[in-house]
Amino acid sequence: MSAAVPDEKTPNVAAESSCSSTACTTPDNEKQEAPGDEPEAPPRDISGWKWWLVMASILSSIFFYALDNTVVADIQPVIIGDLGELEKLTWLSVAFLLGATATNLIWGKVYSQFNAKWTYILNIAVFEIGSAVCGAAPSMNVMIVGRALCGVAGAGLYVGVMTLIAMTTSLPERPLYVGGTGLTWGIGIVLGPVVGGGFSESSVGWRWAFYINLLIGALCAPVYLFLLPSKDPRRGVALKERSREVDIVGAALQMAALTTFILAISWGGVVFPWNSGQVIGLFVASGVLSIVLGFQQVFLVFTTIECRIIPVEFFGSRTVLVLFASTAAAGASAFVPIYMIPLYFQFTRGDAALDAGVRLLPFIILMVATILTNGALLSKFGYYMPWYTAGGLLALTGGALMYTVDLNTSTSRIYGYTVILGLGVGLWIQASFAVAQAVVEPKYVPAAVGFITLAQFAGITIVMAIANTIFLNECLTTIPRILPNVPREEIEAAIQGTSDLLDRLSSDVRTRVLEAIVSGISKSYALVIAAGALVAVLSFLMKHERLFNVSAAVGAA
């Protein structure tokens, strides 16, 4: 990377003087197409059926990564029944999200240094190993290791897909392909609970919820090896020299700072009290590590401007920072309903894991359809700011409606609320990947992909930890008052679906307990309300500009 991005207050005349016949650089170093640009040819050496086969194969990796995000949502009780160690239950999700979030920026840097094809294939291989470890796990500790491997490699393949799309598509067609990642992501997310629940209720058992990834990977392996274009960002530079340019110290500090912070918010109020020494110590450690990281990155300690792990250049760009915050809010807006909707129906309607997963379909179908629409229209018209405004307002509305849901709310009404929410989230959840690549210089594209991916996973991880805390705190505050003679451990087990406590209660008492549980679920939607409001407000800080060279043909192969 080169020098830091100039401040946005740089006079416009300076930007105008730097324009060439093809493009110019805005005051904050964001690219804008000059008038009269010719359509850009796709930068790839394959076309036709080979190209579409490559796209289908790399998008399939997004599918099984998304599947792995939610596959454990409905099979946790079955896993605990086989492996035991209930106290480690939260690690099934925390290990995965922690591995993904902590390594995003590192993968962005790695893809900017090494051959994208082989780095991507390496991540596929590690992800498959992690899936095999999960499927064969004889204990919870082994399962947690497998989940962490899947999280780390999953982040790498996700950044890899975005990087490969950036390297093999022209700017005008790129939003459509990025929209394709949203389609496969959405399908994988909704099928995760369904696949997990289906396998857990079948004769083959829950372990095939992880083994299925091995089959998908094996089917796509020939395409990865023989058809995937090889894109080397630093052709001719020795591997040893490239390795030296990876900011190892910054990467270690960044991972440690994120890990301690995520553990603090995941454990606070759930494993340990918020005022416990463990949680306070983790927050303090995260703060200290973040300060040290900032010092190391700004003053270039054991690193250089070109090598540092944090894309400090982006902090001078209002647009990139707004995209980061909006993408984090999108992850929050999508994953609260993805986890809470099945939970609601399992408790209130007695749904099995498979049926509860199907309840997500109205939300996911609308979200995926809107993602595809966004990708197509963003390519055609180029304006991006209105999508964030409308999406934020609709997400706010849907979140507010879900906040009002109680034990007696009809199923049709809930479906209607989730349709509004899915419509809103789909308007912007994937858009930032295309927009960020369009507003930065080409040399910053891998870093931009990693930066926006970090926003998405950080938003998901942090908000899900907070939502889980809201839910459990509400339940563990109210239910013990209703059941004063029941041990806290049994109440926790009932909430997590590993106890038959609810079935043993009288009808009246059971209703009161369910009302407390539903209250905890509904209150978690306060996070969606806040996220939607944030995006709507931030959208007014975006530029009213057209991107993607809209005169070019879309989807040329």
Buried (B, 14 or more C-beta within 10 A) or exposed (E): BEEBBBEBEBEEEEBEEEEEEEBBBBBBBBBBBEEEBEBBEBEBEBEEEBBEBBBBBBBBBBBBBBBBBBBBBBBBBBBBEBBEBBEBBBBBBBBBBBBBBBBBBBBBBBBBBBBBBBBBBBBBBBBBBBBBBBBEBEEBEBBBBBBBBBBBBBBBBBBBBBBBBBBBBBBBBBBBBBBBBBBBBBBBBBBBBBBBBBBBBEEEBBBBBBBBBBEBBEEBBEBBEEEBBEBBBBEEEEEEEBEEBBBBBBBBBBBBBBBBBBBBBBBBBBBBEBEBEBBBEBBEBBBEBBEBBBEBBEEBEEBEEEBBBBBBBBBBBBBBBBBBBBBBBBBBBBBBBBBBBBBBBBBBEEBBBBBBBBBBBBBBBBBBBBBBBBBBBBBBEBBBBEBBBBBBBBBBBBBBBBBEBEBEBEEEEBBBBBBBBBBBBBBBBBBBBBBBBBBBBEEBBBBBBBBBBBBBBBBBBBBBBBBBBBBBBBBBEBBBEBBEEBEEEEBBBBBBBBBEBBEEBEEEEBEBBBBBBBBBBBBBBBBBBBBBBBBBEBBEBBBEBEBBBBBBEBEBE
